């Protein structure tokens, strides 16, 4: 996570996720795209976004909101914290 990124309360960021000013944060369930802001209670993982550049298909890094935090997510996080 780089300077300027705002993480909403309760959000969970998966390992390997890079978010900076040029990283799109995609939410496929709604079609929304965020920049520099992870909505509250989002579960975010590393992903890729297919683009056509100069007639060639390329995959660009992005962050993907896979779901909203729920009781199962909170229980998993509590277990990880207890094991640390």
TIBAFI-394048 format. One record per residue: residue number from 1; residue in one letter; chain; x, y, z of N, C-alpha, C, O, CB in turn. Coordinates in Angstrom, 2 decimals. Atoms other than C-alpha are relative to their C-alpha. Glycine has a CB too. Layout:
residues N
REC, k, r, c, n.c1, n.c2, n.c3, ca.c1, ca.c2, ca.c3, c.c1, c.c2, c.c3, o.c1, o.c2, o.c3, cb.c1, cb.c2, cb.c3
REC, NUM, A, A, X, Y, Z, X, Y, Z, X, Y, Z, X, Y, Z, X, Y, Z
...
//
This chain:
residues 84
REC, k, r, c, n.c1, n.c2, n.c3, ca.c1, ca.c2, ca.c3, c.c1, c.c2, c.c3, o.c1, o.c2, o.c3, cb.c1, cb.c2, cb.c3
REC, 1, X, A, 0.85, -1.18, 0.00, 0.00, 0.00, 0.00, 0.89, 1.23, 0.00, 1.83, 1.32, 0.79, -0.96, 0.00, 1.22
REC, 2, X, A, -0.81, -1.20, 0.15, 1.41, 3.37, -1.03, -0.70, 1.22, 0.59, -1.89, 1.17, 0.90, 0.34, 0.24, -1.47
REC, 3, X, A, 0.55, -1.25, -0.53, 0.92, 6.92, 0.23, -1.26, 0.41, -0.72, -1.35, 0.30, -1.95, 1.04, 1.11, -0.09
REC, 4, X, A, 1.23, -0.52, 0.58, -2.53, 8.32, -0.31, -1.13, -1.00, -0.08, -2.27, -0.62, -0.36, 0.27, 0.50, -1.35
REC, 5, X, A, 1.05, 1.02, 0.05, -4.44, 5.03, -0.19, -0.79, 0.03, 1.30, -0.21, 0.01, 2.38, 0.61, -1.42, -0.25
REC, 6, X, A, 0.87, -0.02, -1.16, -7.41, 5.13, 2.16, -0.66, -1.38, 0.10, -1.33, -1.83, -0.83, -1.08, 1.14, -0.10
REC, 7, X, A, 0.58, 1.33, -0.23, -8.46, 1.77, 3.64, -1.21, 0.16, 0.91, -1.08, 0.63, 2.04, 1.05, -0.99, 0.62
REC, 8, X, A, 1.23, -0.11, -0.78, -12.06, 1.66, 4.84, 0.02, -0.93, 1.20, 0.67, -1.97, 1.18, -1.21, -0.30, -0.88
REC, 9, X, A, 0.06, 0.78, -1.24, -12.82, 0.34, 8.31, -0.48, -1.43, -0.26, -1.47, -1.65, -0.96, -0.92, 0.68, 1.02
REC, 10, X, A, 0.38, 1.41, 0.12, -12.96, -3.46, 8.48, 0.43, -0.66, -1.30, 0.15, -1.84, -1.50, -1.46, -0.12, 0.15
REC, 11, X, A, -0.44, 0.59, 1.27, -11.43, -3.98, 5.04, 1.12, -1.00, 0.25, 1.91, -0.84, 1.17, 0.48, 1.09, -0.99
REC, 12, X, A, -1.02, 1.03, -0.08, -9.23, -7.05, 4.55, 0.75, 0.01, -1.33, 0.16, -0.13, -2.39, -0.63, -1.42, 0.30
REC, 13, X, A, -0.82, -0.05, 1.20, -6.32, -6.83, 2.10, 0.83, -1.28, -0.05, 1.58, -1.57, 0.87, 0.93, 1.27, 0.00
REC, 14, X, A, -0.73, 1.25, 0.15, -4.90, -10.13, 0.83, 1.48, 0.24, -0.25, 1.90, 1.33, -0.64, -0.59, -0.80, -1.14
REC, 15, X, A, -1.44, -0.13, 0.22, -1.18, -10.80, 0.60, 0.30, 0.18, -1.48, -0.37, -0.39, -2.34, 0.73, -1.24, 0.55
REC, 16, X, A, -0.42, -0.22, 1.37, 0.56, -9.61, -2.53, -0.76, 1.10, -0.73, -0.47, 1.39, -1.89, -0.13, -1.25, -0.75
REC, 17, X, A, 0.76, -1.07, 0.64, -1.94, -6.82, -3.24, 0.81, 1.28, 0.05, 1.30, 1.69, 1.10, -1.39, 0.19, 0.70
REC, 18, X, A, -0.69, -1.29, 0.08, -0.29, -3.61, -4.43, -1.03, 1.03, -0.42, -1.71, 0.88, -1.44, 1.21, -0.05, -1.02
REC, 19, X, A, 0.93, -1.07, 0.34, -2.36, -0.45, -4.39, 0.76, 1.32, 0.05, 1.29, 1.72, 1.08, -1.24, 0.03, 0.96
REC, 20, X, A, -0.57, -1.35, 0.09, -1.00, 2.89, -5.58, -0.98, 0.85, -0.82, -2.09, 0.43, -1.10, 1.44, -0.02, -0.65
REC, 21, X, A, 0.92, -0.92, 0.68, -2.47, 5.86, -7.44, -0.47, -0.50, -1.37, -1.51, -0.06, -1.86, 0.65, 1.34, -0.16
REC, 22, X, A, 0.40, 0.48, 1.33, -2.60, 3.99, -10.76, -0.65, -1.38, 0.02, -1.00, -1.91, -1.03, 1.20, -0.03, -0.91
REC, 23, X, A, 0.59, 1.33, -0.10, -4.00, 0.68, -9.46, -1.52, 0.08, 0.04, -2.07, 0.68, 0.96, 0.53, -0.71, 1.25
REC, 24, X, A, 1.45, 0.05, -0.09, -7.65, 0.12, -10.30, -0.42, -1.04, 1.05, 0.17, -2.12, 1.14, -0.63, -0.32, -1.38
REC, 25, X, A, 0.57, 0.94, -0.97, -9.65, -1.51, -7.52, -1.39, -0.33, -0.54, -2.30, 0.50, -0.48, -0.05, 0.61, 1.49
REC, 26, X, A, 1.22, 0.38, 0.71, -12.41, -3.42, -9.29, -0.95, -0.78, 0.90, -0.52, -1.61, 1.70, 0.34, -0.83, -1.23
REC, 27, X, A, 1.03, 0.75, -0.73, -15.68, -4.67, -7.80, -0.93, -0.61, -1.05, -1.91, 0.02, -1.46, -0.79, 0.92, 1.02
REC, 28, X, A, 0.77, 0.62, 1.09, -17.08, -7.13, -10.38, -1.50, -0.11, 0.28, -2.30, -0.02, -0.65, 0.54, -1.36, -0.28
REC, 29, X, A, 1.43, 0.18, -0.31, -20.39, -7.61, -8.53, -0.83, 1.25, -0.28, -2.03, 1.14, -0.53, -0.16, -0.40, 1.45
REC, 30, X, A, 0.73, -1.24, 0.25, -21.32, -3.93, -9.02, 0.47, 0.71, -1.26, -0.21, 1.61, -1.76, 0.14, 0.92, 1.19
REC, 31, X, A, -0.57, -0.68, 1.15, -19.11, -2.93, -11.95, 0.74, 1.28, 0.36, 1.22, 1.98, -0.53, -1.08, 0.30, -0.99
REC, 32, X, A, -0.69, -1.22, -0.42, -17.59, -0.11, -9.87, 1.51, -0.16, -0.05, 2.04, -1.26, 0.11, -0.43, 0.38, 1.41
REC, 33, X, A, -1.45, -0.05, -0.03, -13.96, 0.90, -10.12, 0.40, 1.12, 0.95, -0.08, 2.25, 0.83, 0.61, 0.21, -1.44
REC, 34, X, A, -0.48, -0.98, -0.98, -12.20, 2.68, -7.26, 1.46, 0.30, -0.27, 2.18, -0.50, -0.87, -0.20, -0.52, 1.45
REC, 35, X, A, -1.43, -0.38, 0.02, -8.87, 4.52, -7.09, 0.33, 0.58, 1.36, -0.39, 1.42, 1.89, 0.31, 1.05, -1.15
REC, 36, X, A, -0.53, -0.52, -1.27, -6.92, 5.15, -3.89, -0.95, -0.17, 1.18, -0.70, 0.39, 2.25, 0.32, 1.45, -0.15
REC, 37, X, A, 0.93, 0.20, -1.11, -9.87, 4.02, -1.76, -0.54, -1.42, -0.02, -1.12, -1.87, -1.01, -1.15, 1.01, -0.08
REC, 38, X, A, 0.58, 1.33, -0.17, -10.78, 0.56, -0.49, -1.23, 0.18, 0.87, -1.10, 0.62, 2.01, 1.03, -1.02, 0.64
REC, 39, X, A, 1.22, -0.19, -0.78, -14.42, 0.61, 0.66, 0.01, -0.83, 1.29, 0.64, -1.88, 1.37, -1.21, -0.37, -0.84
REC, 40, X, A, 0.10, 0.70, -1.29, -15.23, -0.42, 4.24, -0.51, -1.42, -0.20, -1.36, -1.68, -1.05, -0.93, 0.77, 0.95
REC, 41, X, A, 0.41, 1.42, -0.04, -15.62, -4.16, 4.89, 0.21, -0.76, -1.30, -0.42, -1.79, -1.53, -1.44, -0.08, 0.36
REC, 42, X, A, -0.31, 0.70, 1.25, -14.22, -5.12, 1.48, 1.08, -1.04, 0.24, 1.97, -0.85, 1.07, 0.46, 1.00, -1.09
REC, 43, X, A, -1.05, 1.00, 0.01, -12.16, -8.26, 0.99, 0.66, 0.11, -1.37, 0.03, -0.14, -2.40, -0.56, -1.48, 0.29
REC, 44, X, A, -0.70, -0.34, 1.23, -9.51, -7.43, -1.61, 1.15, -0.97, -0.26, 1.94, -1.25, 0.64, 0.51, 1.44, 0.05
REC, 45, X, A, -1.09, 0.90, 0.39, -7.18, -9.81, -3.48, 0.67, 0.56, -1.25, 0.14, 1.44, -1.92, -0.52, -1.45, -0.24
REC, 46, X, A, -0.73, -0.39, 1.20, -4.60, -9.40, -6.23, -0.68, -0.61, -1.21, -1.15, -1.75, -1.17, 1.49, -0.45, 0.08
REC, 47, X, A, 0.62, 0.51, 1.21, -5.94, -9.75, -9.73, 0.65, 0.59, -1.24, 1.68, 1.26, -1.15, -1.48, 0.31, -0.01
REC, 48, X, A, -0.49, -0.58, 1.25, -5.41, -8.83, -13.36, -1.20, 0.41, -0.84, -2.28, -0.17, -0.73, 0.92, -1.00, -0.77
REC, 49, X, A, 1.04, -0.58, 0.83, -7.42, -6.85, -15.86, 0.45, -0.07, -1.46, 1.51, 0.44, -1.81, -0.31, 1.48, 0.43
REC, 50, X, A, -0.37, 0.17, 1.39, -7.40, -7.73, -19.56, -0.23, 1.29, -0.77, -1.30, 1.89, -0.69, -0.81, -1.15, -0.64
REC, 51, X, A, 0.09, -1.20, 0.83, -6.72, -4.80, -21.90, 0.59, -0.30, -1.38, 1.43, -1.19, -1.53, 0.75, 1.21, 0.67
REC, 52, X, A, -0.56, 0.08, 1.34, -6.03, -4.44, -25.61, 0.85, 1.25, -0.20, 0.33, 2.36, -0.16, -1.13, -0.13, -1.11
REC, 53, X, A, -0.92, -1.11, 0.22, -2.96, -2.27, -26.25, 0.72, -0.25, -1.32, 1.39, -1.27, -1.49, 1.02, 0.14, 1.18
REC, 54, X, A, -0.60, 0.11, 1.34, -1.78, -1.70, -29.82, -0.35, -1.34, -0.66, 0.49, -1.97, -1.31, 1.53, 0.14, 0.08
REC, 55, X, A, 0.47, 1.23, 0.62, -3.85, -4.68, -30.94, 0.40, -1.28, 0.71, 0.07, -2.37, 0.25, 0.49, -0.04, -1.37
REC, 56, X, A, -0.45, 1.18, -0.75, -2.28, -7.01, -28.37, -0.75, -0.08, 1.33, -1.00, 0.94, 1.97, 1.54, 0.04, 0.24
REC, 57, X, A, 0.66, 0.21, -1.28, -4.04, -8.51, -25.38, 1.04, -0.10, 1.11, 1.97, -0.91, 1.01, -0.88, -1.27, -0.04
REC, 58, X, A, -0.93, 0.04, -1.13, -2.21, -7.85, -22.10, -0.81, -0.06, 1.30, -1.96, 0.35, 1.35, 0.95, 1.23, 0.00
REC, 59, X, A, 0.61, 0.03, -1.33, -2.99, -8.46, -18.43, 0.72, 1.01, 0.87, 1.94, 0.95, 1.02, 0.06, -1.42, 0.62
REC, 60, X, A, -0.56, -1.02, -0.88, -2.46, -5.51, -16.10, -0.41, -0.29, 1.44, -1.54, -0.70, 1.69, -0.47, 1.42, -0.42
REC, 61, X, A, 0.30, 0.22, -1.41, -2.25, -5.82, -12.30, -1.13, 0.92, 0.45, -1.24, 2.06, 0.01, 1.25, 0.22, 0.87
REC, 62, X, A, 1.05, -0.79, -0.62, -5.26, -4.64, -10.34, -0.32, -0.65, 1.35, 0.22, -1.70, 1.68, -1.28, 0.08, -0.91
REC, 63, X, A, 0.52, 0.58, -1.23, -6.96, -5.24, -7.01, -1.47, -0.30, -0.25, -2.15, 0.45, -0.94, 0.20, 0.98, 1.25
REC, 64, X, A, 1.38, 0.42, 0.24, -10.29, -7.06, -6.94, -0.72, -0.19, 1.33, -0.23, -0.90, 2.22, -0.04, -1.31, -0.84
REC, 65, X, A, 0.85, 0.21, -1.18, -13.01, -6.82, -4.30, -0.81, -1.26, -0.27, -1.70, -1.27, -1.12, -0.94, 1.25, 0.29
REC, 66, X, A, 0.66, 1.27, 0.26, -14.16, -10.43, -4.11, -1.29, -0.17, 0.80, -2.17, -0.94, 0.41, 0.94, -1.14, 0.30
REC, 67, X, A, 1.23, 0.07, -0.80, -16.78, -9.95, -1.40, 0.06, 1.06, 1.08, 1.05, 1.78, 1.21, -0.19, -1.42, 0.62
REC, 68, X, A, 0.03, -0.87, -1.18, -17.81, -7.93, 1.62, 0.23, -0.88, 1.22, -0.20, -2.04, 1.27, -1.36, 0.78, 0.10
REC, 69, X, A, -0.34, 0.74, -1.22, -16.58, -8.99, 5.04, -1.27, -0.48, 0.69, -2.26, 0.25, 0.79, 0.84, 0.88, 0.97
REC, 70, X, A, 1.13, 0.58, -0.72, -18.93, -11.30, 6.92, 0.51, -0.73, 1.23, 1.70, -0.65, 1.55, -0.82, -0.97, -0.92
REC, 71, X, A, -0.39, 0.70, -1.22, -18.89, -13.44, 10.06, 1.08, -1.05, -0.24, 1.98, -1.21, 0.59, -1.20, -0.65, 0.61
REC, 72, X, A, -1.00, 1.03, 0.33, -16.87, -16.21, 8.38, 1.37, 0.64, -0.20, 2.39, 0.11, 0.25, -0.42, -0.79, -1.27
REC, 73, X, A, -1.26, -0.72, 0.21, -14.21, -13.71, 7.29, 0.59, 0.44, 1.33, 1.79, 0.28, 1.57, -0.22, 1.21, -0.93
REC, 74, X, A, -0.46, -0.48, -1.30, -14.01, -12.23, 10.79, 0.54, -1.16, 0.85, 1.54, -0.99, 1.55, -1.14, 0.71, 0.74
REC, 75, X, A, -0.45, 1.17, -0.77, -13.66, -15.71, 12.35, 1.36, -0.48, -0.51, 2.22, -0.85, 0.29, -1.03, -1.16, -0.09
REC, 76, X, A, -1.28, 0.42, 0.57, -10.81, -16.60, 9.97, 1.12, 0.95, 0.44, 2.22, 0.50, 0.78, -0.09, -0.05, -1.54
REC, 77, X, A, -0.99, -0.99, -0.42, -8.98, -13.36, 10.81, 0.34, -0.17, 1.47, 1.50, -0.08, 1.86, -0.50, 1.42, -0.27
REC, 78, X, A, -0.24, 0.21, -1.44, -9.42, -14.00, 14.55, 0.88, -1.22, 0.22, 1.77, -1.19, 1.07, -1.35, -0.16, 0.76
REC, 79, X, A, -0.81, 1.21, -0.12, -7.95, -17.50, 14.14, 1.44, 0.29, -0.39, 2.36, -0.14, 0.31, -0.57, -1.12, -0.87
REC, 80, X, A, -1.36, -0.34, 0.42, -4.93, -16.15, 12.24, 0.70, 0.83, 1.06, 1.88, 0.60, 1.34, -0.02, 0.76, -1.33
REC, 81, X, A, -0.61, -0.83, -1.03, -4.33, -13.53, 14.93, 0.35, -0.82, 1.24, 1.38, -0.59, 1.86, -0.95, 1.15, 0.38
REC, 82, X, A, -0.26, 0.85, -1.15, -4.56, -16.17, 17.67, 1.22, -0.88, -0.24, 1.97, -1.15, 0.70, -1.22, -0.86, 0.32
REC, 83, X, A, -1.13, 0.86, 0.32, -2.01, -18.37, 15.87, 1.32, 0.77, -0.04, 2.39, 0.17, 0.09, -0.24, -0.68, -1.33
REC, 84, X, A, -1.23, -0.80, 0.04, 0.47, -15.50, 15.61, 0.49, 0.19, 1.40, 1.51, 0.84, 1.62, -0.23, 1.37, -0.69
//
